[in-house]
Amino acid sequence: MQTVLNYLSAHFWPVIGIIAIAWLGRHFGGMIIRRIMTQAVHRSRDATMTAEDVHKRQETLIGLLTAIWKWLVIIVATVMLIGELLPSIDLAPLFASAGIIGIALGFGAQSLIKDFLSGIFIISENQYRVGDVVDLEGAAGTVEHVGVRSTVLRDADGNV
């Protein structure tokens, strides 16, 4: 019982610190991303973009970058917590095996990767944004969400 209490007392504050910093990073990182992307899109605005176009572009990029940031914070915090709570586990073989599994999954999920890369190009090239009315391969409607892997449309009847 004493060993458990010693273990908990030795790791309590570092674990709380990791969780607190991860929470703060996740929360304030989204606010920082919003501020930076608002300024960046506004500065890169050309003469053909209306205020609505600028707003759509900002919201699309902010949504994408915030999602990536939140996942990155979760992954880093998880690795740090594992390293703190289980110091006897060497994480290098885990990362090496994750790389090999990633390559195998990459070959198996080529269409998924193709969709992901297409989504990145759609967003980066500003082909369409949230709020635009589009016709994509027979599906027409207003763009509600643009992700790296999918686009959500709502048609005139309200169907998603």
N, C-alpha and C positions, 0 to 999 in steps of 0.2 A: 504494500500500500504506500509506503514511504517513497519507493522508487517512482511510482506513478505521480505522486505529488511533486517530487523533484523534477520529473520530466515536464509536467504541465507548467510548473513555475518557471522553468528555464525557457520554455518556448511560447509562453502566453503572450508577452508583449511583442515579440517579433511577428507572431501571427496576427495579432490585432493591428500592428503597424502596416503589414502587407495588405490586409483587408481594407484598412482605412485609406491608404494611399491609392489602392485600386479603385475604391468607390469615388474618391475625390477626382482621380484621373478620368474615370469614366464620365462623371457628372460634368466637370468643368471642361473636359476635352471636347465634349459636344458643343458647349457654348463657344469655345475658342474656334472650333471648326466653322461654326456658323458665322462668327465675326470675320474670320479670314476669307471665307468663300464669298461672303457678301461684298467685301471690298474688292476681292480679286475679279469677280464677275463684273462688278460695276466699272472697274478700271479697264477691263478688256472689252467693254461694250463698244460696238461699232455703230455707225450711223443708221444702219438698217434695223437695229433692234429697238423694239418699243419697250416701254417700262414693264409691260406684262411679260414680254419675252425674257427680259432680264430676271424678273421674279421667278418665272418657271425654271430657268437655267439654275438659279441659285438654289431653289428647293430641291431640284433633282440632284445636284452635286452635293448639297449638304446631307441629304438622306443617304446617299451612297457612302460618303466619307465617314459619316457618323457610325454607320453600321460596321464598316471595316475597323474603325477605331475601337468600338466597344468589344468586338471579338478579339482584337489584338490585346487589349487590357485584360480580358478574361483569361486568355491563354497564358500570358506572361505571369499573371498573379497565381494561376494554378501551378505552373512550373515552380515558382518561387515558394509556394506553400508546400509542395511535395519536397523540395529541397530542404526546407526548414523542419518539417515534421518527420521526414524519413531521411536523415542525413547519411545513413549507411547505404542507401540506394544510389548507384552511379547512374546518372541520367544520360551519359554519352551513348551507351548501347541502345537506350530507348529512342534517342533522336536518330541514330543510324538506322534502326529498324523502321522507324516512321518514314525515313527517306525512301527506303526500299519499298515499303508498302505503298507510299505515294506514287512511285514510278509504276508499280503494278496496277494500282487503281487508275492511273492516268491512261494506260493502254486500254483498260476495260471500260473507261468512262469517256471515251473520245468525244461523243456527242455532247456530253455535259460540259466538257472543257471548251468545245466549239461554241456552245451557247454562252458560256461565261465570257469568252474572248469577244464574241459578237456584241454582248451587252456592254463590255468596256468600250468598244469602238462606237457603239450607238451613243453612249453617254458622252464620251470625249469629243466626238465629232458633232455633237449637238444636232443629231438627225431629227429627233422629236423629244418633247419634254412633257412633264406633268401639266395637264390642262389643254394640250393640243388635241385637235380632232384629226384622226388618222384613219386610213384604210390599209390594213396589213393583211395581205393574202386572203381577202374576203371577209375579214373581221373589221368592221368599221365602228368607231366610237371615240369617246373622249378618254385620253390617257389618264388613269388614276394613280398609277404607280409604275416607276421604271426601276427595275433592279438589274443586277448584272446577269441574271439568268432568265428573267421573264419580264413581260410587260402586261399590266392589267388594264383592260379596256372596259368601258361601260357604254353600251349602245343606247340608241334613242329611246328604247323601251325600258331601260333601266337594268338590263341583264348584264352581268359581269362575264 
